[in-house]
Amino acid sequence: MPSSRDELGRRGEDEAARHLKSLGYRIVGRRERVLRGDIDIVALDGRTVVFVEVRSKSDTAHGHPAETVGAQKQKRIAELAAAYIRRHRLEDQSVRIDVVAVTFPAAGRPVVEHYQNAFDSPW
């Protein structure tokens, strides 16, 4: 089990990237810095640009990791994605936002749950 919050986040992103690759996604960026924020993972699912928010927890005693993506976080993710789209001139591309929740139980393998098109975005 990861010992610090940063380590937990990095391990969660590693697990999420591994999961996405196993589904055939191509990872084109990790921790992409935009508008004083970070997009955890930018990937291609076929011709669709996918912005992936990764949420990690060591257990679910205080809720599921995906539950931490509330309305304000969704708005911020959409703003970062829109800035990335403008910066890379991707306005003509199909785009979506996914959430990958990773739980690290005390024993056993990490549990990875993938929510495609997790919430409505402005495009």
Stockholm file with secondary structure:
# STOCKHOLM 1.0

chainA/1-123         MPSSRDELGRRGEDEAARHLKSLGYRIVGRRERVLRGDIDIVALDGRTVVFVEVRSKSDTAHGHPAETVGAQKQKRIAELAAAYIRRHRLEDQSVRIDVVAVTFPAAGRPVVEHYQNAFDSPW
#=GR chainA/1-123 SS CCSSHHHHHHHHHHHHHHHHHHTTCEEEEEEEEETTEEEEEEEEETTEEEEEEEEEESCSTTCCGGGGCCHHHHHHHHHHHHHHHHHTTCTTSEEEEEEEEEECCSSSCCEEEEETTCSCCCC
#=GC SS_cons         CCSSHHHHHHHHHHHHHHHHHHTTCEEEEEEEEETTEEEEEEEEETTEEEEEEEEEESCSTTCCGGGGCCHHHHHHHHHHHHHHHHHTTCTTSEEEEEEEEEECCSSSCCEEEEETTCSCCCC
//
